[in-house]
């Protein structure tokens, strides 16, 4: 088997795994009443849009270290 064939198989498996993981995450978003449904499908956005979303989320939670922001998010429930 050529290196290109092996690379294709690995990429195909990674894409399938990523797609399955994304479908599971989307289902969790739909299932949680507090979750924001507008996050469903953002993996299809461009890098600039994703950076904007990430920056907005960081502003929402302030400039605290990530573990503190996560604790605050969990505490909102």
C-alpha positions in Angstrom: 0.0 0.0 0.0 1.4 3.4 -1.0 2.0 6.2 1.4 -0.7 8.3 -0.3 -3.2 5.4 0.3 -2.3 5.1 3.9 -2.6 8.9 4.4 -6.0 8.9 2.7 -7.2 6.1 5.0 -6.0 7.9 8.1 -7.6 11.2 7.0 -10.8 9.4 6.2 -10.9 7.8 9.6 -10.1 11.1 11.3 -12.9 12.9 9.4 -15.4 10.2 10.2 -14.5 10.4 13.9 -14.6 14.2 13.9 -18.1 14.1 12.2 -19.4 11.6 14.8 -18.0 13.7 17.6 -19.6 16.8 16.2 -23.0 15.1 15.8 -22.8 14.0 19.5 -22.0 17.5 20.6 -24.8 18.9 18.5 -27.2 16.5 20.2 -26.0 17.5 23.6 -26.6 21.2 22.7 -30.1 20.4 21.6 -30.8 18.4 24.8 -29.7 21.0 27.3 -32.3 23.7 27.9 -29.6 26.2 28.9 -27.4 25.6 25.9 -27.3 28.0 23.0 -28.5 26.3 19.8 -26.8 28.9 17.7 -23.5 27.0 18.3 -24.8 24.1 16.3 -22.9 23.9 13.0 -20.2 26.5 13.8 -17.6 24.0 12.7 -18.5 25.0 9.1 -17.6 28.7 9.7 -14.4 30.2 8.5 -11.4 30.9 10.8 -12.3 34.6 11.2 -15.8 33.8 12.3 -14.6 31.2 14.8 -12.1 33.6 16.2 -14.8 36.2 16.6 -17.0 33.7 18.5 -14.1 32.6 20.7 -13.2 36.2 21.5 -16.9 37.0 22.3 -17.0 34.0 24.7 -13.8 35.1 26.4 -15.2 38.6 26.8 -18.4 37.2 28.3 -16.4 35.3 30.9 -13.8 38.1 31.4 -10.1 37.8 31.4 -10.1 35.1 34.1 -8.0 31.9 33.6 -9.9 29.3 31.7 -10.5 27.0 34.7 -12.2 29.9 36.6 -14.4 30.7 33.6 -15.4 27.0 33.4 -16.2 27.0 37.1 -18.4 30.1 36.6 -20.2 28.5 33.6 -20.9 25.4 35.6 -22.1 27.5 38.6 -24.7 29.2 36.4 -26.8 26.1 36.2 
